[in-house]
């Protein structure tokens, strides 16, 4: 028998990070379960394109994104047809559940048909619970939502962690299931942007989900992502994202307040934000920020203990904010924290042509997360989960 060797071509994909003031494009090659950055480009966009985390001018946004893509394609000598995009919207619902299944025939090895049945059953249980919670907190009904990501975060068989189920003979299966939803009208906006760009959107990837992938070995962490138009508070416990809360406190508000009292440019203010300057304005900002952060943590954690490891990400210097939080006694508030806050930093693999500063960590995280999705493409559990989601969407 003759064997024909076929060299598989790398899969080239564009990863697009849309901020309210900037678009970032990374052209990446995925090959042999690894990722290579081919080229990176970013472009500033008019701040009037979006307001309160909603696009007010979609044609202008598409023009800005298209310009950044064309520049990246030209410099990389690569044309992309498929893209992965984040969602620069305020409404994002990340829900996690742990669900159990007891097999009727535990001595029989699990085959594909049983695996599909298990995943279908457990995902339906999780989604039903998630729909109910979203309805109570936002008013959105199931028909108004789009499930954009289903993710198996943990698998245990008879109490032991594992990564596979096929051919296993457990009596009890425990799954950690995460589902991410956005409103249907926002999903349609993303699809419209894809059509305008003449690119196929193969995955909508929220940065709030991707950023947790920087801490794959950490079970518990609080991530505070400070943007120019909002702040996201993400709490992960036992490797499960409990919830993401987007709050209306942002760097532009502080800068605008300083500019009212000081004859300084935005760049000058950002360069000196960690100094002793502008203390009156910073103190006002810090008090508001602290109150909103505490309320968010109380809402997310309920009766659970707050992780003491914190990571703060943002496109601006924030040493003064870290110092303030470390000096604040969080134990006097109504949520529980075992010990003082400790700020941690992920270990970042060096990537040529991309600055690994905090301003670019979002797109780096999206790249690592995209690699995880691609690695899982032919995984039997992932295939069964996709079928389960497809069944749910058809109902």
C-alpha positions as CSV (number, residue, x, y, z in Angstrom):
1,X,0.0,0.0,0.0
2,X,1.4,3.4,-0.9
3,X,0.9,6.3,1.5
4,X,0.6,9.8,0.1
5,X,2.1,12.6,2.3
6,X,0.1,15.8,2.2
7,X,1.5,18.9,3.7
8,X,-1.4,20.8,5.4
9,X,-1.4,24.5,4.7
10,X,-1.6,26.8,7.7
11,X,-5.0,28.3,8.5
12,X,-4.7,32.1,8.3
13,X,-7.2,34.1,10.2
14,X,-7.7,37.7,11.2
15,X,-8.4,38.6,14.8
16,X,-10.1,41.9,15.3
17,X,-10.3,43.8,18.6
18,X,-12.7,46.7,18.4
19,X,-12.4,49.3,21.1
20,X,-14.4,52.5,21.2
21,X,-11.4,54.6,20.2
22,X,-9.2,52.1,18.4
23,X,-9.3,49.0,16.1
24,X,-6.6,46.4,16.4
25,X,-6.0,43.7,13.7
26,X,-3.7,40.6,14.1
27,X,-3.2,38.3,11.1
28,X,-2.3,34.9,12.5
29,X,-1.3,31.6,11.1
30,X,-2.5,28.4,12.9
31,X,-0.5,25.3,12.1
32,X,0.4,22.1,14.0
33,X,-1.6,23.2,17.1
34,X,0.4,26.4,17.4
35,X,0.0,30.0,16.5
36,X,2.2,32.5,14.7
37,X,1.6,36.3,14.5
38,X,2.2,37.3,10.9
39,X,1.4,41.0,11.2
40,X,-0.3,43.4,13.5
41,X,-1.9,46.8,12.8
42,X,-4.0,49.3,14.8
43,X,-5.9,52.3,13.8
44,X,-7.6,55.1,15.8
45,X,-11.2,55.7,15.1
46,X,-13.6,58.6,15.7
47,X,-14.9,58.5,19.3
48,X,-18.3,59.5,17.9
49,X,-18.6,56.1,16.2
50,X,-20.0,54.6,19.4
51,X,-21.8,56.0,22.4
52,X,-22.4,54.1,25.7
53,X,-21.1,50.8,24.3
54,X,-23.4,51.0,21.2
55,X,-22.5,51.7,17.6
56,X,-24.1,55.0,16.5
57,X,-22.5,54.9,13.1
58,X,-22.1,51.4,11.7
59,X,-20.9,52.5,8.2
60,X,-18.1,54.7,9.8
61,X,-17.1,51.8,12.1
62,X,-16.9,49.4,9.1
63,X,-14.8,51.9,7.2
64,X,-12.4,52.2,10.1
65,X,-12.1,48.4,10.6
66,X,-11.8,47.8,6.8
67,X,-8.9,50.3,6.6
68,X,-7.0,48.6,9.5
69,X,-7.6,45.2,7.8
70,X,-6.3,46.4,4.4
71,X,-3.2,47.8,5.9
72,X,-2.5,44.6,7.9
73,X,-3.1,42.5,4.8
74,X,-0.8,44.6,2.6
75,X,2.0,44.5,5.1
76,X,1.6,40.8,5.8
77,X,1.2,39.9,2.1
78,X,-1.7,37.7,3.2
79,X,-5.4,38.0,2.3
80,X,-7.8,36.9,5.0
81,X,-11.3,35.6,4.4
82,X,-12.2,34.6,8.0
83,X,-12.1,36.7,11.1
84,X,-12.6,36.4,14.8
85,X,-14.1,39.5,16.5
86,X,-14.8,40.7,20.0
87,X,-18.0,42.6,20.8
88,X,-17.7,46.2,21.9
89,X,-21.2,46.2,23.5
90,X,-22.4,46.7,27.0
91,X,-24.7,43.7,27.2
92,X,-22.9,40.4,27.7
93,X,-24.1,37.5,29.7
94,X,-21.5,34.9,30.8
95,X,-23.1,32.1,32.8
96,X,-21.5,29.1,34.4
97,X,-23.0,25.9,35.9
98,X,-21.8,22.6,37.3
99,X,-24.1,19.8,36.2
100,X,-24.1,16.1,37.0
101,X,-25.1,12.9,35.1
102,X,-25.4,9.4,36.6
103,X,-25.1,6.7,34.0
104,X,-27.5,3.8,34.0
105,X,-24.9,1.3,32.6
106,X,-21.6,2.4,34.2
107,X,-19.6,-0.7,33.2
108,X,-20.3,-0.1,29.5
109,X,-17.7,2.2,27.8
110,X,-19.0,5.5,26.6
111,X,-19.5,5.6,22.8
112,X,-20.1,8.6,20.6
113,X,-23.9,8.2,20.6
114,X,-24.0,8.1,24.4
115,X,-21.6,11.1,24.6
116,X,-23.9,13.1,22.3
117,X,-26.9,12.2,24.5
118,X,-25.1,13.2,27.7
119,X,-23.9,16.5,26.4
120,X,-27.3,17.3,24.9
121,X,-29.0,16.6,28.2
122,X,-26.5,18.5,30.4
123,X,-26.3,21.5,28.1
124,X,-30.1,21.8,28.1
125,X,-30.2,21.8,31.9
126,X,-27.5,24.5,32.0
127,X,-29.0,26.7,29.3
128,X,-32.5,26.5,30.9
129,X,-31.0,27.7,34.2
130,X,-29.0,30.4,32.4
131,X,-32.0,31.7,30.5
132,X,-34.0,32.0,33.7
133,X,-31.2,34.0,35.4
134,X,-30.7,36.4,32.5
135,X,-34.5,37.0,32.3
136,X,-34.5,37.9,36.0
137,X,-31.5,40.3,35.7
138,X,-32.1,41.9,32.3
139,X,-35.6,41.1,31.1
140,X,-34.3,39.3,27.9
141,X,-36.2,36.2,27.0
142,X,-34.6,33.2,25.3
143,X,-35.9,34.3,21.9
144,X,-34.1,37.6,22.3
145,X,-30.7,36.0,23.0
146,X,-27.9,34.5,20.9
147,X,-25.7,31.8,22.4
148,X,-22.2,32.6,21.0
149,X,-20.0,30.4,23.0
150,X,-20.5,27.0,24.8
151,X,-17.5,25.8,26.7
152,X,-16.6,22.8,28.8
153,X,-14.4,24.3,31.6
154,X,-14.1,21.1,33.7
155,X,-14.7,17.4,33.4
156,X,-14.7,15.0,36.4
157,X,-15.5,11.3,36.3
158,X,-16.3,9.7,39.7
159,X,-14.6,12.7,41.3
160,X,-11.4,12.6,39.2
161,X,-10.5,15.3,36.7
162,X,-10.1,14.2,33.1
163,X,-10.1,15.6,29.6
164,X,-11.9,12.8,27.7
165,X,-15.0,10.7,28.1
166,X,-15.0,8.4,25.1
167,X,-14.4,4.7,26.1
168,X,-14.4,5.7,29.8
169,X,-16.6,3.7,32.2
170,X,-17.6,6.1,35.0
171,X,-20.7,5.9,37.0
172,X,-21.0,9.7,37.6
173,X,-20.0,12.6,35.3
174,X,-19.6,16.1,36.5
175,X,-19.2,19.0,33.9
176,X,-18.4,22.6,34.3
177,X,-20.4,24.3,31.5
178,X,-20.0,28.0,30.5
179,X,-22.4,29.7,28.1
180,X,-22.0,33.2,26.7
181,X,-25.0,35.1,25.3
182,X,-25.5,38.4,23.7
183,X,-28.8,40.1,22.6
184,X,-30.0,38.9,19.1
185,X,-29.9,42.4,17.7
186,X,-26.2,42.8,18.7
187,X,-25.4,39.5,17.0
188,X,-27.1,40.8,13.8
189,X,-24.9,43.9,14.0
190,X,-21.7,41.8,14.1
191,X,-23.0,39.8,11.1
192,X,-23.7,43.0,9.3
193,X,-20.2,44.2,10.0
194,X,-18.8,40.9,8.6
195,X,-20.8,41.4,5.4
196,X,-19.6,45.0,5.0
197,X,-16.0,43.8,5.5
198,X,-16.6,40.9,3.1
199,X,-15.2,38.5,5.7
200,X,-16.8,35.5,7.4
201,X,-17.1,35.9,11.1
202,X,-16.2,32.4,12.3
203,X,-16.3,33.3,16.1
204,X,-17.5,36.1,18.3
205,X,-15.0,36.2,21.1
206,X,-15.6,38.6,24.0
207,X,-12.4,39.9,25.6
208,X,-13.8,39.3,29.0
209,X,-13.8,35.6,28.3
210,X,-10.4,35.6,26.4
211,X,-8.6,37.5,29.1
212,X,-9.1,34.7,31.7
213,X,-7.1,32.4,29.4
214,X,-4.0,34.3,30.5
215,X,-4.3,32.6,33.8
216,X,-4.8,28.9,32.9
217,X,-3.2,27.7,36.1
218,X,-5.1,30.0,38.4
219,X,-8.3,28.7,39.9
220,X,-9.4,32.0,41.6
221,X,-8.9,35.5,40.4
222,X,-10.6,38.9,40.0
223,X,-9.8,40.7,36.7
224,X,-10.5,44.4,36.4
225,X,-10.4,45.6,32.8
226,X,-10.4,49.4,32.8
227,X,-11.3,50.9,29.4
228,X,-11.8,54.4,28.1
229,X,-15.6,53.9,28.0
230,X,-16.4,51.3,30.7
231,X,-14.8,48.9,33.2
232,X,-15.4,45.2,33.3
233,X,-15.2,43.2,36.5
234,X,-14.6,39.5,36.0
235,X,-14.6,37.0,38.8
236,X,-13.3,33.4,38.3
237,X,-13.7,30.8,41.1
238,X,-12.5,27.2,40.8
239,X,-11.7,27.9,37.1
240,X,-15.3,28.9,36.5
241,X,-16.3,32.5,35.5
242,X,-19.0,33.4,38.0
243,X,-20.1,36.5,36.1
244,X,-18.9,39.6,34.3
245,X,-20.2,43.0,35.3
246,X,-19.6,46.0,33.1
247,X,-19.8,49.2,35.0
248,X,-20.0,52.9,34.0
249,X,-16.7,54.1,35.3
250,X,-13.9,54.9,32.8
251,X,-10.7,56.7,32.2
252,X,-12.2,59.4,29.9
253,X,-14.4,60.6,32.8
254,X,-11.3,61.2,35.0
255,X,-9.3,62.9,32.2
256,X,-12.3,65.1,31.2
257,X,-12.6,66.2,34.9
258,X,-8.9,67.0,35.1
259,X,-9.1,69.0,31.8
260,X,-11.9,71.1,33.3
261,X,-9.5,72.3,36.0
262,X,-6.1,72.0,34.2
263,X,-4.9,73.4,30.9
264,X,-3.4,70.1,29.9
265,X,-3.7,67.8,26.9
266,X,-5.0,64.2,27.3
267,X,-1.5,62.8,26.6
268,X,0.1,65.1,29.2
269,X,-2.5,63.9,31.8
270,X,-2.0,60.2,31.1
271,X,1.8,60.6,31.3
272,X,1.5,62.1,34.8
273,X,-1.5,60.2,36.1
274,X,0.6,58.2,38.6
275,X,2.4,61.2,40.0
276,X,1.2,63.4,42.8
277,X,-0.5,65.7,40.3
278,X,-4.3,66.0,39.9
279,X,-4.9,64.5,43.4
280,X,-8.2,66.2,43.9
281,X,-9.7,64.9,40.7
282,X,-8.2,61.4,41.3
283,X,-9.6,61.2,44.8
284,X,-13.1,61.9,43.5
285,X,-12.6,59.3,40.8
286,X,-11.2,56.7,43.2
287,X,-14.1,57.0,45.6
288,X,-16.6,56.4,42.8
289,X,-14.5,53.6,41.4
290,X,-14.2,51.9,44.8
291,X,-17.9,52.0,45.5
292,X,-18.9,50.6,42.1
293,X,-16.2,47.9,42.3
294,X,-17.4,46.8,45.8
295,X,-21.1,46.7,44.7
296,X,-20.1,44.7,41.6
297,X,-18.1,42.2,43.7
298,X,-21.0,41.9,46.2
299,X,-23.4,41.2,43.4
300,X,-21.2,38.6,41.6
301,X,-20.0,36.8,44.7
302,X,-23.1,36.8,46.9
303,X,-22.1,34.6,49.8
304,X,-18.8,33.3,48.3
305,X,-15.3,34.4,49.4
306,X,-13.7,36.9,47.1
307,X,-10.3,35.8,45.5
308,X,-7.4,37.8,46.9
309,X,-5.5,37.7,43.6
310,X,-6.4,40.6,41.4
311,X,-5.2,41.5,37.9
312,X,-5.8,45.0,36.5
313,X,-5.6,45.6,32.7
314,X,-6.1,48.8,30.8
315,X,-4.5,51.0,28.1
316,X,-3.3,53.6,30.6
317,X,-1.0,53.7,33.7
318,X,-2.9,52.7,36.9
319,X,-0.3,52.4,39.6
320,X,-2.2,55.0,41.7
321,X,-5.3,52.9,41.5
322,X,-3.6,49.7,42.5
323,X,-2.0,51.5,45.5
324,X,-5.4,52.9,46.5
325,X,-7.1,49.4,46.4
326,X,-4.3,47.8,48.4
327,X,-4.6,50.4,51.1
328,X,-8.4,50.0,51.3
329,X,-9.7,47.6,53.9
330,X,-12.2,45.5,51.9
331,X,-13.1,43.4,54.9
332,X,-15.3,46.2,56.4
333,X,-17.7,45.7,53.5
334,X,-20.4,43.1,53.2
335,X,-18.5,40.6,51.0
336,X,-15.9,38.2,52.3
337,X,-12.2,38.3,51.4
338,X,-9.7,36.0,53.2
339,X,-6.6,38.2,52.9
340,X,-5.3,41.5,51.5
341,X,-5.4,42.1,47.7
342,X,-2.3,40.9,45.8
343,X,-1.9,42.1,42.3
344,X,-0.6,39.4,39.9
345,X,0.7,39.5,36.3
346,X,0.4,36.7,33.7
347,X,3.4,35.2,32.1
348,X,3.4,36.5,28.5
349,X,5.2,34.6,25.7
350,X,7.2,37.2,23.8
351,X,5.7,37.9,20.4
352,X,7.6,39.7,17.7
353,X,5.9,42.8,16.1
354,X,3.5,43.2,19.0
355,X,4.1,45.2,22.2
356,X,3.2,43.1,25.2
357,X,2.2,46.1,27.2
358,X,-1.3,46.2,28.8
359,X,-2.7,48.1,25.8
360,X,-2.2,45.0,23.7
361,X,-3.0,42.3,26.1
362,X,-6.6,42.0,24.9
363,X,-5.7,41.0,21.4
364,X,-2.9,38.7,22.7
365,X,-5.6,37.0,24.9
366,X,-7.9,36.7,21.9
367,X,-5.1,35.0,20.0
368,X,-4.5,32.5,22.8
369,X,-8.2,31.9,23.2
370,X,-8.7,31.4,19.4
371,X,-5.9,28.8,19.5
372,X,-7.8,26.9,22.2
373,X,-10.9,26.9,20.0
374,X,-9.0,25.6,17.0
375,X,-7.3,22.9,19.1
376,X,-10.7,21.7,20.2
377,X,-12.3,21.6,16.8
378,X,-12.1,17.8,16.4
379,X,-12.4,16.9,20.0
380,X,-15.4,14.5,20.5
381,X,-16.7,16.4,23.5
382,X,-16.6,19.7,21.6
383,X,-18.4,18.2,18.6
384,X,-21.1,16.8,20.9
385,X,-21.5,20.2,22.6
386,X,-21.8,21.9,19.2
387,X,-24.6,19.5,18.3
388,X,-26.3,20.1,21.6
389,X,-26.2,23.9,21.1
390,X,-27.6,23.4,17.5
391,X,-30.5,21.4,18.9
392,X,-31.2,24.1,21.5
393,X,-31.2,26.9,18.9
394,X,-33.6,25.0,16.6
395,X,-36.3,24.7,19.4
